[in-house]
Amino acid sequence: VELLTDALNMAQEQHKEMARNLEEEIEKSRTLREDARGRMRSLERERDAERDILTRELAAAEEEVRKLKAGEKQGEPQEIEMLQMLKKEAERARDVALARVKA
């Protein structure tokens, strides 16, 4: 009887230890998941800020090109070319940012 009691006690202790280990692993998993969510929110905020900046830059470049084409502003041919190039770069940057948003 004593041997059976000892074996039962040992099995109970092992079971308790396994349960403690499992609880620790669950807590680690929760912490990692919460950290990942926080990083994801941070990346989303950065992405949104970058997209807003690129959208404003694109709008400004488009407005400059519109003014130049409408004759509201006099510009050197080089300046017009540079602004059109900047507009294209802003459009590409916006497209890349939008592609990242969708990914």
QUICORQUI-V369766 format. One line per field, one symbol per residue. psi: psi as a letter, one per 20 degrees, with the letter a starting at -180 (. if undefined). Layout:
# QUICORQUI-V369766
psi = ???
This chain:
# QUICORQUI-V369766
psi = ghggggggggggggggghgggggghggggggggggggghggghgggggggggghgggggggggggggghijhppqqhhgggghhghggggggggggghhhgh.
